[in-house]
Amino acid sequence: MKKYKVYAVFLLCLIFIGCKKEGAGGKAQIAGIAYYNGTIVPGAIIYIKYGTTTSPGTDPTSYDSQITADASGNFTFGSLEPGNYYLFAIGHYSTSLGYINISGGNAANIPHKKSSVNYDIALTK
């Protein structure tokens, strides 16, 4: 009986060591484009929250990492583990009356450890 307990403990250790949580350190990536009313938003700041598909809110300190979209509105979070993520973007849009602040979010899922998934983010007023 003692022999089975040792095997059970060993098996549990392997399971916990083999399971990685969402976050940095993997080989997957999330890419996308930030846009407003069909127009790209260059320089939008994209935030990512690991391990959730629900918004943690609009406070940037609630997120785990951030990047800035390039001049074409493109962004990529690389080296991620499979799992659930929430993306949130903040940007500015130029109108004839000046700039308006826009933001938006999107849940994302990486199904496999070498996946490359695309999740565009629609920003609104």
N, C-alpha and C positions, 0 to 999 in steps of 0.2 A: 504494500500500500504506500509506503514511504517513497518508493521508486516512482510511482505515478505522480506524487506531489512534486517531486523534483522536475519531472518532465513537464508538468502543467506550469510551474513557475518559469521554466526555461522558455516554453512556448509563448507565454504572456510577455516575457521580456522581448522576444523577437518581434512580436506584433507591435509593441509600443516603439521599438527602435525603428521598425520598417515603415511606420505611419508618419508621414510628414504633414504638418498643417499648412494651410494656405499661407502664402507670403513669399519672400525672396529666397533664392537658393536653388531654384529649379531650372528647367530647360524650356519652359513654355513662355508665351508672350501674349499680351493683349495690345492690339493696335486699333486705331480708329481716326476719325476726323471730327473736330468740333465745328458745328455749324449753327447758324441762326437764320431762319426763314430761307433755307436753301443756299445761303451764302457762307463760305468758310469764315472761320474766326481765327485769324493768325494771332499767335501769342497768348492764347487762352491758357490758363493754369489748370491742369488736370490733377485731381487728387484721387488716391486709391485707398480703400479700406479693405483689409484682408479678412476673410472668414465670414462675410455677410452678403446678403442680396437686398438688404434694406438700408435706406439712407440713415447715416448717423447724424444728419443735419447739415447745416451750412457753415459751421465753424471749422476752419482748416486744421485746427489742432486736434480734431477728432479723427483725422486720417493718418495713415501709416507712412505715406510717401507722396511726392508730387513731382510733376515735370511740366515743362512749358511746351505747348504746341509750336511747331515750326511755322514758317511764313505761309504754308499751304494748309494750315490747320491740322496737320498730321501729328499724332502722338503714338508712342510705343512704350509700354512697360514690359521690360524683358526680364529674364531669369526668374520666372515665377513658378511656384508649385501648382499642381492641379487643385481646383476647388472653386469656391465662390468669392466674388469680389464686388465692391460697389465703387463706381466711378462718378466723380462730381467735378464739374468744370465751371470756372468763373471767367468771364471775358468782358470786353467792351465792344460796342458796335457804334460806328460813326453814322450820324444822321445830319441833316441840314441844320438841326438845332443844337448839335454837339454830340457828345458821347452818352450812350445809355449803358447801364450795367445789366448784364445778362448772365444767366446761370442755368444749369440743368444737370441731371444725373441719369445713370443707367446701371442696372444690375448686369453682371457678367459672370460667365462660368467657363472655366478651363476644364475640359473633360479628361484629358490625358497629359502625361508628363512632358511630351514634346509637341503639344498643340500650339498652333498659332491662330488665335481667334480675332475676329473683327467686331468691335462694338463702337459705332459712331454715337456721338452725344449731341442731341438737339438742345440748344440753349434757348431760353425764353426770357421775357422781361420779368 
